Amino acid sequence: MIKGTLIDPNLFIAGKLSPATTCQPFDIDNPATGEVMGQAAQGDRADAIAPLEATNRAIPAWYKTSGDGRSKLLKNTGQLIYDRSKYL
């Protein structure tokens, strides 16, 4: 990564990327060195509430999903995280 670059100006909420309300970036520091590695989007209160509302909308479908279906979804999610771990 190039030092001081904007990693992503968007927030990922409810399966889609959308710009942060404030459009203000914040620095991402390397905890080992204190060096600024880049910047990311800084959200505000509305940006924090949006994923909570998305979760509330998703709960009825999750309750209707069988235990086996939930297990498969979580296993697939774990595999995706593992496959992309070098980018996280």
Secondary structure by P-SEA (a helix, b strand, c coil): cccccccccccccccccccccccbbbbbbccccccccbbbbbbcccccaaaaaaaaaaaaaaaaccaaaaaaaaaaaaaaaaaacccc
